[in-house]
Amino acid sequence: MSSPRAPEEEVIQPDAALQNVTDDEAYDNESERSSLTSLTSSILHGKVEGGRTYAVYGKEGKSPRISEYGLPMDEAELDRIDMCHAKYCALIGKNRYLAPLEKPQRILDLGCGTGS
């Protein structure tokens, strides 16, 4: 007795004529960068001091400057930030804020994690 086989699925191939269509008015013809990219690889390099990596911001080819964020940006720091976020989530439960926000003018963003 042979085992039953699923019918072969038909694979639909993309239309080659539509692969590079860029006449959409929402498409930026001048830029090849993805609108979904939030970090460039250069921002992840940082400056190493005392065995810790610190953020360095600046345009490629220009003199980079150390960011105003004084804490490191290495794995140990990201783990610390994630733990702070988990702590605040455990304290306030499913709420994302505790204050009544009728017409907020300023908001202090505390313990919101690293985005991971």
trRosetta pair geometry for C-beta under 8 A, 3 or more apart (Angstrom, degrees):
i j d omega theta_ij theta_ji phi_ij phi_ji
6 9 7.8 0 131 -40 114 87
14 18 7.0 -117 169 70 94 102
14 19 6.5 97 126 -83 124 88
15 18 4.4 53 86 16 107 109
15 19 7.4 -153 96 -38 58 73
16 19 5.6 -23 -156 -16 43 120
18 21 5.3 -27 -157 -20 61 123
21 24 7.0 76 131 -23 96 95
22 27 5.3 -138 -156 117 69 148
22 29 5.6 104 155 -101 125 91
23 27 7.7 57 58 45 11 128
24 27 4.2 86 72 -8 97 109
28 31 4.5 5 118 37 125 102
28 35 7.8 125 12 -64 123 108
33 37 6.0 -98 179 38 94 136
34 37 4.4 106 70 -23 97 100
37 40 7.2 57 154 -76 123 61
39 43 5.3 -116 -162 61 92 129
39 44 6.5 78 156 -49 130 98
40 43 5.5 101 61 -3 74 99
41 44 5.7 -57 -162 30 47 114
41 45 7.4 59 147 -36 69 92
42 45 6.0 -38 -162 6 43 115
42 60 6.0 -130 -81 -78 166 96
43 46 7.9 38 165 -56 43 70
43 55 7.2 1 -174 -150 82 92
43 56 7.8 -164 -139 71 50 62
43 57 6.9 17 -122 -103 94 69
45 56 7.0 -45 85 47 88 116
46 53 4.1 81 100 177 146 99
46 54 5.6 160 -173 73 109 34
46 55 5.6 -63 -112 -99 98 28
46 56 5.4 144 -137 4 38 92
46 73 5.8 -164 -93 58 145 116
46 74 7.8 -137 74 -66 166 77
47 53 7.1 140 67 -156 32 60
47 54 5.1 -30 64 63 87 92
47 55 7.9 -6 19 86 85 14
47 56 4.7 96 -25 -53 99 123
47 64 7.9 178 -53 107 115 131
47 66 6.5 -68 28 -99 144 95
48 51 7.1 5 -176 -119 100 12
48 52 7.1 161 -149 79 63 30
48 53 5.4 -33 -92 -94 71 67
48 54 7.7 163 -92 15 21 76
49 52 6.3 -28 70 62 65 80
49 54 6.0 -2 21 -2 108 122
52 72 4.0 -87 171 -99 117 143
52 74 5.7 -131 -156 1 68 134
52 76 7.6 -78 -121 50 98 124
52 77 7.7 85 -161 -33 113 118
53 72 5.8 94 66 -165 51 99
53 73 5.7 -74 107 64 94 75
53 74 4.3 117 35 -67 100 97
54 66 6.3 4 129 -146 126 107
54 67 7.6 -160 160 37 88 91
54 71 8.0 180 -121 115 85 26
54 72 5.6 -83 -81 -115 64 58
54 73 6.5 100 -142 8 26 91
55 66 7.3 107 87 -163 64 63
55 67 4.2 -15 101 17 114 133
55 69 5.6 36 35 64 136 115
55 73 4.8 78 -55 -21 87 143
56 64 4.6 46 165 153 110 136
56 65 7.2 165 -159 82 73 26
56 66 5.9 -51 -107 -103 70 51
56 67 6.8 -148 -104 -20 17 86
57 64 6.7 160 84 -160 24 91
57 65 6.4 -26 70 67 75 77
57 66 7.9 69 24 -179 75 14
57 67 4.7 80 -5 -78 111 94
58 62 5.4 -137 170 88 104 97
58 63 6.4 -98 -162 105 153 38
58 64 3.2 -160 29 -116 139 60
58 65 5.5 125 -66 12 113 65
59 62 4.5 49 68 22 90 123
69 73 7.5 67 108 -63 131 107
71 77 5.7 147 146 -139 108 134
72 76 7.1 26 89 69 135 98
72 77 4.5 -170 86 -39 86 140
73 77 5.9 -88 -111 73 19 142
73 78 7.2 50 -173 -51 54 93
74 77 5.5 97 52 14 60 101
74 78 7.2 -120 110 -2 31 94
75 78 5.6 -57 -142 41 33 110
75 79 6.1 37 157 -22 67 105
76 79 5.8 -53 -150 35 28 113
76 80 6.5 31 150 -21 62 105
77 80 5.5 -51 -149 33 35 114
77 81 6.4 34 152 -18 66 103
78 81 5.6 -50 -146 36 34 111
78 82 6.4 36 153 -19 65 105
78 114 5.0 39 -152 -85 91 161
78 116 7.5 63 174 -5 118 138
79 82 5.7 -54 -147 37 31 112
79 83 6.4 34 153 -21 64 105
80 83 5.7 -54 -149 35 31 112
80 84 6.6 34 151 -20 63 102
81 84 5.6 -50 -151 33 34 113
81 85 6.5 35 150 -19 64 104
81 111 8.0 179 -167 -134 66 52
81 113 6.3 119 140 -142 93 35
81 114 5.1 99 99 -53 129 97
82 85 5.6 -53 -150 35 34 114
82 86 6.4 34 152 -19 66 105
82 113 5.7 50 -112 -138 56 88
82 114 5.8 -47 -64 6 86 110
82 116 6.7 -38 -94 56 123 115
83 86 5.6 -52 -146 37 34 112
83 87 6.3 40 152 -24 65 104
84 87 5.6 -53 -150 32 31 115
84 88 6.6 26 155 -14 65 104
84 111 4.5 -129 140 -122 97 94
84 113 7.8 -172 77 -79 82 54
85 88 6.0 -57 -150 38 31 106
85 89 6.3 31 153 -18 65 108
85 111 5.0 163 -92 172 50 78
85 112 6.2 15 -111 152 110 10
85 113 3.4 36 -85 -67 165 86
85 114 7.6 -122 -16 -4 145 64
86 89 5.6 -55 -146 38 32 113
86 90 6.3 33 154 -20 65 106
86 113 8.0 84 -36 -89 63 109
87 90 5.8 -57 -150 35 29 110
87 91 6.4 26 153 -19 64 108
87 111 6.9 -94 66 -150 90 142
88 91 5.6 -54 -145 36 34 113
88 92 6.2 -2 169 9 69 109
88 110 6.9 160 -100 118 156 93
88 111 3.9 119 -13 117 147 149
89 92 6.8 -72 -137 51 23 84
89 93 7.8 56 173 -123 55 1
90 93 7.9 22 -172 -70 23 41
92 95 4.7 -92 156 68 104 102
92 96 7.8 129 115 -92 135 10
92 97 7.9 -8 174 -115 155 5
92 98 6.0 -115 -128 -61 126 105
95 98 6.3 80 132 -79 144 63
97 101 6.4 21 114 -26 152 128
101 104 4.7 -15 -157 -49 100 112
101 107 8.0 18 -122 -94 130 114
104 107 5.5 27 170 -60 139 100
109 112 5.4 -35 175 -14 99 134
113 116 7.0 -127 163 38 111 69
